[in-house]
Amino acid sequence: MDISARLAEQQAKGLYRRHRVVDGPQQVRLQVDGRRMVSFCSNDYLGLANHPEVKAAFIEGIRQYGAGSGAAHLITGHSRVHRQLEEELAAFTGYDRALLFATGYMANVGVLSALAGRHDVIYQDKLNHASLLDGGLQSRAKMRRYRHIDMEDLRRRLNHETAADGLVVTDGVFSMEGDMAPLPDLAAVVSGSRYMVMVDDAHGFGVLGARGRGSVDAAGLDGTYIPVYMATLGKAMGTFGAFVAGSQEIIEALIQFARSYVYTTAPPSAIAQAARASLKILQQDEERRLRLHENIRYFRTVAMELGLDTGRFATAIQPVVMPDVNSAVAVQRAMEQQGYLIMAIRPPTVPCPCLRITLCSEHVRSDIDGMLDALSVVLKSVDVRV
Ligand SMILES: Cc1ncc(COP(=O)(O)O)c(C=O)c1O
């Protein structure tokens, strides 16, 4: 099919994507396409992207290390600050060692293609993030997808698969649904098999567990049950990049075999310096995380009173399912008119269209009240029954 026909088809299906242009820093009160709006669609769950200490660390990082890293980690791009951040992340998460990646996407592709090969099998939750699916395809391992958070389905499938080694991979918190993976059950199902569990905790790290240690900590587990832990630094940490934590051997395997690690320029040291400041805040300022959880609780209570069907779990991601793509887009547009930014998420990103609402520690009650009031009026006015 030619490119113009594909673009026209995308448009006709209501699936066309476009940029919004933001002026100024990432924050709850956002200047978007020239208008001030209250944002409910950022992953900056703890408001660290514009935190004065994180920004100061970034600037200090530039002062000491310059703007660019100049080379890949394995050439001359790996600075003392990268090393310090890796050590701090390993200590914080309780794993032997951590390795920085340029992005979460690259971490996932790197891990799956480095740890699994043609003769292995990778089991993935059906709603895992696209980067995990792409990593699985790149690894050339056989890919099997089990029903979303259905541990019986996983158990049945693993029982049939006795010959191969491989990985069982899940999001810790699902990026669109906000569901938490049942990690204790998953660890029990996989234990004693030849499979190794990997958790992508992009949306759990900084939010769940003691001091924000993430989904594995929240589930009372550690590296014995979840040998490969991946989390991003661009969400609750407010900066950019990602890390994988694991045993010495797993990290060595990634350094040797993960092509998305080896063949790319190291992120600037200043970003690592900023992430170190975020990590320090995470460890010292529990108040911020508690405020986020209070906002999540408040949102869920009021949404329920309004009859909205939100997420099943108390995570920062609270979707409202929409009956079809057109309604989702119409509601998003009408909410923008009311000064609230919430994202309509459409297939293929999700199986059913939804409004993805995210909460942040920096929202105040009147933001949540105002948005939910506007949403309940808008849902009636565009005649959407949820
Ligand atoms: C679950 C999950 N994994 C991985 C990623 C990719 O991380 P990054 O944005 O750092 O590439 C994202 C989102 O971006 C995500 O939601």
PDBQT file of the ligand as one rigid body, heavy atoms in Angstrom, charges set to zero:
ROOT
HETATM    1  C1  LIG A 401       5.579   0.087  30.490  1.00  0.00    +0.000 C 
HETATM    2  C2  LIG A 401       6.559   0.900  29.696  1.00  0.00    +0.000 A 
HETATM    3  N1  LIG A 401       7.745   0.360  29.373  1.00  0.00    +0.000 NA
HETATM    4  C3  LIG A 401       8.652   1.031  28.669  1.00  0.00    +0.000 A 
HETATM    5  C4  LIG A 401       8.417   2.314  28.230  1.00  0.00    +0.000 A 
HETATM    6  C5  LIG A 401       9.454   3.008  27.424  1.00  0.00    +0.000 C 
HETATM    7  O1  LIG A 401      10.197   3.863  28.231  1.00  0.00    +0.000 OA
HETATM    8  P1  LIG A 401      10.927   5.130  27.616  1.00  0.00    +0.000 P 
HETATM    9  O2  LIG A 401       9.885   6.194  27.446  1.00  0.00    +0.000 OA
HETATM   10  O3  LIG A 401      11.986   5.492  28.587  1.00  0.00    +0.000 OA
HETATM   11  O4  LIG A 401      11.469   4.698  26.281  1.00  0.00    +0.000 OA
HETATM   12  C6  LIG A 401       7.189   2.928  28.554  1.00  0.00    +0.000 A 
HETATM   13  C7  LIG A 401       6.820   4.292  28.142  1.00  0.00    +0.000 C 
HETATM   14  O5  LIG A 401       7.353   5.064  27.537  1.00  0.00    +0.000 OA
HETATM   15  C8  LIG A 401       6.239   2.199  29.285  1.00  0.00    +0.000 A 
HETATM   16  O6  LIG A 401       5.063   2.734  29.578  1.00  0.00    +0.000 OA
ENDROOT
TORSDOF 0
